């Protein structure tokens, strides 16, 4: 038909190699999407279950993540910090984080109590109302490591932090902490906003990446065919 297909060995090897790599990366992204969907389904299941009591002994994050817990204890107000660069409805503010000493236990747990606006003068921290004595807190367990948009390399500036690190917090306060953070859900009038966003599964992003990798595999194969199909009469002198 006037065409011949005679690729060189090195082009065959490279094409097979790249196609295998791209397909493997696509399959890996699909597996990540499945994992994210499974985690999200677990989160949905936990959200419908009643709160469990957080024990006074050391727990593992993986055993409690996304679960609602109830904790009895007392706030240590002197160790309250303000996590900077948090917004709510377009307004700048802080997340207020305080440690709660668990009743009848040497352990503490960090409570993200909610959002508060910065005010006009950032050199003056907003006043926070805190109940004294023993309280009962309910909330959702998340990872205690929180990274935010950093406008400087300084993590800690007095009570204002750009990024929350549990290890750093334990080092500065000298408190022994549970390896979790609790997003408080109690409906109390303390001036803090607790409109926590429900996390999405994020699986759609992985599926999008998988489609890109599979497309690259197909594109690589098509380019290989196009470059190695030649007219036979073009070589006749």
Secondary structure as the mmCIF struct_conf table of DSSP 4:
data_model
#
loop_
_struct_conf.conf_type_id
_struct_conf.id
_struct_conf.beg_label_comp_id
_struct_conf.beg_label_asym_id
_struct_conf.beg_label_seq_id
_struct_conf.end_label_comp_id
_struct_conf.end_label_asym_id
_struct_conf.end_label_seq_id
STRN STRN1 UNK A 3 UNK A 5
HELX_RH_AL_P HELX_RH_AL_P1 UNK A 9 UNK A 47
TURN_TY1_P TURN_TY1_P1 UNK A 48 UNK A 48
BEND BEND1 UNK A 49 UNK A 49
HELX_LH_PP_P HELX_LH_PP_P1 UNK A 50 UNK A 51
STRN STRN2 UNK A 52 UNK A 53
HELX_LH_PP_P HELX_LH_PP_P2 UNK A 54 UNK A 55
BEND BEND2 UNK A 56 UNK A 57
HELX_RH_AL_P HELX_RH_AL_P2 UNK A 61 UNK A 64
TURN_TY1_P TURN_TY1_P2 UNK A 65 UNK A 66
STRN STRN3 UNK A 68 UNK A 88
TURN_TY1_P TURN_TY1_P3 UNK A 89 UNK A 90
STRN STRN4 UNK A 91 UNK A 102
TURN_TY1_P TURN_TY1_P4 UNK A 103 UNK A 104
BEND BEND3 UNK A 105 UNK A 106
STRN STRN5 UNK A 108 UNK A 117
BEND BEND4 UNK A 120 UNK A 120
TURN_TY1_P TURN_TY1_P5 UNK A 122 UNK A 123
BEND BEND5 UNK A 124 UNK A 124
HELX_LH_PP_P HELX_LH_PP_P3 UNK A 125 UNK A 127
BEND BEND6 UNK A 133 UNK A 133
STRN STRN6 UNK A 134 UNK A 142
BEND BEND7 UNK A 144 UNK A 144
STRN STRN7 UNK A 146 UNK A 146
BEND BEND8 UNK A 151 UNK A 153
BEND BEND9 UNK A 155 UNK A 155
STRN STRN8 UNK A 156 UNK A 157
TURN_TY1_P TURN_TY1_P6 UNK A 158 UNK A 159
STRN STRN9 UNK A 160 UNK A 161
BEND BEND10 UNK A 162 UNK A 163
STRN STRN10 UNK A 164 UNK A 164
HELX_RH_AL_P HELX_RH_AL_P3 UNK A 166 UNK A 173
STRN STRN11 UNK A 177 UNK A 184
BEND BEND11 UNK A 190 UNK A 191
STRN STRN12 UNK A 193 UNK A 193
HELX_LH_PP_P HELX_LH_PP_P4 UNK A 196 UNK A 200
HELX_RH_AL_P HELX_RH_AL_P4 UNK A 203 UNK A 228
STRN STRN13 UNK A 229 UNK A 231
BEND BEND12 UNK A 232 UNK A 232
HELX_RH_3T_P HELX_RH_3T_P1 UNK A 233 UNK A 235
#
